[in-house]
Amino acid sequence: MILVTGATGTVGRALVDRLTALGAPVRATTRRPERAELPVGVEVVRADLGEPDSLAPALRGVRKVFLLADGPDLPRHDANLARAAARAGVEAVVKLSSGRVADPTAADPVACWHRAGERAVLDAGLAWTFLRPMGFMSNTLAWAGPIRATGTVGAPFAAGRVSVIDPADLAAVAALALTEAGHEGRAHLLTGPQALSPGELVATLAEVLGLPLTFTEVPPSVAREALLGHGLSPEMADAVMALRAASLEPFAATVTPEVERLTGRPATAFRAWVERHREEFGRG
Ligand SMILES: NC(=O)c1ccc[n+]([C@@H]2O[C@H](COP(=O)([O-])OP(=O)(O)OC[C@H]3O[C@@H](n4cnc5c(N)ncnc54)[C@H](OP(=O)(O)O)[C@@H]3O)[C@@H](O)[C@H]2O)c1
């Protein structure tokens, strides 16, 4: 049995679909099973990474775990899962980490949270695989509202370039790490095929969606206010802004061959990702 945490989110849901397509037995966790809408055949259990007592039942009979946590509680949540998994006799954990961890100079909150999470998995004595992706292509879905409303997309740090990755490629790598031997003790820095600036992302969206979109650089303070307006806590907004600022560093533009080496297929280009997600931008 494979346990997938974060199964209702962007990466976890794509992973559940891949594992079920491979015929692997999957148990998925969510804090709200009644809202989960997971595929038939998937065993859905209620678990909260912040409630250690909820983890033991979810881990019963599990061989491998996909571990996904987020936010300021991430170190504690990863540690809760890692300890419970070790107690339950789990063989291996595949942790969704962050590309920021692979930059030795990175000291932003997300890098620190994930470094602590990786350490917790190591300390629990479990076999491990760490997936360290760069920014997700799906983050651009946050622009769907402004694209519909005004045709103008605002973002800070216009000169920043990130080798954005398709979360489905990440899920494909995770599925392999959970179903094949030979991934233990490896940390994969996972990227898309090309580093793109926010203006280049918007230009591709305009071309594929067939819309006259405009990109405008906004000051970081305005971008931070917008995050708070969307309900992020000040701590989370600061973490996101630090990530965005890191797009100006050369490391963010690193392109690795890992997706193709591991899956046998080239990493998805941003253009192809947009074509698959036209509907979510209102252009179905
Ligand atoms: N976005 C990026 O550009 C990027 C880049 C690199 C790395 N990452 C990493 O990717 C991860 C986020 O992945 P994602 O975008 O797929 O996540 P997501 O779509 O935001 O989904 C979050 C998932 O976590 C679950 N969750 C939230 N709180 C929980 C708790 N207390 N206990 C158990 N489950 C909980 C949610 O499930 P329920 O609500 O159903 O319980 C949901 O399935 C983070 O670790 C982030 O650092 C993101």
The ligand as an SDF file (V2000), in Angstrom:
LIG
                    3D

 48 52  0  0  0  0  0  0  0  0999 V2000
    4.1220   26.0610   -5.8400 N   0  0  0  0  0  0  0  0  0  0  0  0
    5.4040   26.0110   -6.1640 C   0  0  0  0  0  0  0  0  0  0  0  0
    5.8920   26.7290   -7.0490 O   0  0  0  0  0  0  0  0  0  0  0  0
    6.3170   25.0410   -5.4390 C   0  0  0  0  0  0  0  0  0  0  0  0
    7.6320   24.8810   -5.8800 C   0  0  0  0  0  0  0  0  0  0  0  0
    8.4700   23.9740   -5.2160 C   0  0  0  0  0  0  0  0  0  0  0  0
    7.9920   23.2530   -4.1390 C   0  0  0  0  0  0  0  0  0  0  0  0
    6.7010   23.4320   -3.7400 N   0  0  0  0  0  0  0  0  0  0  0  0
    6.2100   22.6620   -2.5860 C   0  0  0  0  0  0  0  0  0  0  0  0
    5.0690   21.9420   -2.9740 O   0  0  0  0  0  0  0  0  0  0  0  0
    4.2330   21.7480   -1.8180 C   0  0  0  0  0  0  0  0  0  0  0  0
    2.8330   22.1880   -2.1480 C   0  0  0  0  0  0  0  0  0  0  0  0
    2.3160   21.2860   -3.1030 O   0  0  0  0  0  0  0  0  0  0  0  0
    0.9200   21.5380   -3.8300 P   0  0  0  0  0  0  0  0  0  0  0  0
    0.9790   22.8610   -4.5360 O   0  0  0  0  0  0  0  0  0  0  0  0
    0.5880   20.3170   -4.5890 O   0  0  0  0  0  0  0  0  0  0  0  0
   -0.0490   21.7040   -2.5760 O   0  0  0  0  0  0  0  0  0  0  0  0
   -1.5370   22.3030   -2.5790 P   0  0  0  0  0  0  0  0  0  0  0  0
   -2.1560   22.1960   -3.9220 O   0  0  0  0  0  0  0  0  0  0  0  0
   -1.4860   23.6480   -1.9110 O   0  0  0  0  0  0  0  0  0  0  0  0
   -2.2940   21.2810   -1.6190 O   0  0  0  0  0  0  0  0  0  0  0  0
   -1.9730   21.1930   -0.2610 C   0  0  0  0  0  0  0  0  0  0  0  0
   -2.3830   19.8150    0.2320 C   0  0  0  0  0  0  0  0  0  0  0  0
   -1.9620   19.6690    1.5920 O   0  0  0  0  0  0  0  0  0  0  0  0
   -3.0500   19.1470    2.3390 C   0  0  0  0  0  0  0  0  0  0  0  0
   -2.9280   19.6790    3.6910 N   0  0  0  0  0  0  0  0  0  0  0  0
   -2.9470   20.9790    4.0720 C   0  0  0  0  0  0  0  0  0  0  0  0
   -2.7980   21.0580    5.4050 N   0  0  0  0  0  0  0  0  0  0  0  0
   -2.7090   19.7740    5.8760 C   0  0  0  0  0  0  0  0  0  0  0  0
   -2.5540   19.1960    7.1570 C   0  0  0  0  0  0  0  0  0  0  0  0
   -2.4730   19.9570    8.2700 N   0  0  0  0  0  0  0  0  0  0  0  0
   -2.4920   17.8460    7.2510 N   0  0  0  0  0  0  0  0  0  0  0  0
   -2.5900   17.0650    6.1590 C   0  0  0  0  0  0  0  0  0  0  0  0
   -2.7330   17.5510    4.9010 N   0  0  0  0  0  0  0  0  0  0  0  0
   -2.7910   18.8940    4.7730 C   0  0  0  0  0  0  0  0  0  0  0  0
   -4.3080   19.5850    1.6180 C   0  0  0  0  0  0  0  0  0  0  0  0
   -5.2850   18.5740    1.8150 O   0  0  0  0  0  0  0  0  0  0  0  0
   -6.7310   18.7550    2.5270 P   0  0  0  0  0  0  0  0  0  0  0  0
   -7.0690   20.2210    2.4910 O   0  0  0  0  0  0  0  0  0  0  0  0
   -7.6370   17.9080    1.6540 O   0  0  0  0  0  0  0  0  0  0  0  0
   -6.5540   18.1890    3.8900 O   0  0  0  0  0  0  0  0  0  0  0  0
   -3.8660   19.5660    0.1660 C   0  0  0  0  0  0  0  0  0  0  0  0
   -4.0500   18.2850   -0.4120 O   0  0  0  0  0  0  0  0  0  0  0  0
    4.8860   22.5350   -0.6880 C   0  0  0  0  0  0  0  0  0  0  0  0
    5.6930   21.6910    0.0740 O   0  0  0  0  0  0  0  0  0  0  0  0
    5.7320   23.5470   -1.4440 C   0  0  0  0  0  0  0  0  0  0  0  0
    6.8200   24.0600   -0.6760 O   0  0  0  0  0  0  0  0  0  0  0  0
    5.8460   24.2910   -4.3660 C   0  0  0  0  0  0  0  0  0  0  0  0
  1  2  1  0
  2  3  2  0
  2  4  1  0
  4  5  1  0
  4 48  2  0
  5  6  2  0
  6  7  1  0
  7  8  2  0
  8  9  1  0
  8 48  1  0
  9 10  1  0
  9 46  1  0
 10 11  1  0
 11 12  1  0
 11 44  1  0
 12 13  1  0
 13 14  1  0
 14 15  2  0
 14 16  1  0
 14 17  1  0
 17 18  1  0
 18 19  2  0
 18 20  1  0
 18 21  1  0
 21 22  1  0
 22 23  1  0
 23 24  1  0
 23 42  1  0
 24 25  1  0
 25 26  1  0
 25 36  1  0
 26 27  1  0
 26 35  1  0
 27 28  2  0
 28 29  1  0
 29 30  1  0
 29 35  2  0
 30 31  1  0
 30 32  2  0
 32 33  1  0
 33 34  2  0
 34 35  1  0
 36 37  1  0
 36 42  1  0
 37 38  1  0
 38 39  2  0
 38 40  1  0
 38 41  1  0
 42 43  1  0
 44 45  1  0
 44 46  1  0
 46 47  1  0
M  CHG  2   8   1  16  -1
M  END
$$$$
